Amino acid sequence: MKQIEANWTTIERLQTTPMALAAEVRELARGLVEVKQILDERGAKQRVGRPKKDEESKNDNAVS
């Protein structure tokens, strides 16, 4: 029974049109953009109050 389901899934994939695949790729890309925006926002929140790496290296040089 599992083999029949696997074969049917393969047949369905082969019948997918290029336009449908392109639409799926666009949807996946939108999802990736959303994830990137969320990660960027979280990263920005974590960096608040911390000096940037350039500023840290300047501070290290000033102390030594």
Buried (B, 14 or more C-beta within 10 A) or exposed (E): EEEEEEEEEEEEEEEEEEEEEEEEEEEEEEEEEEEEEEEEEEEEEEEEEEEEEEEEEEEEEEEE
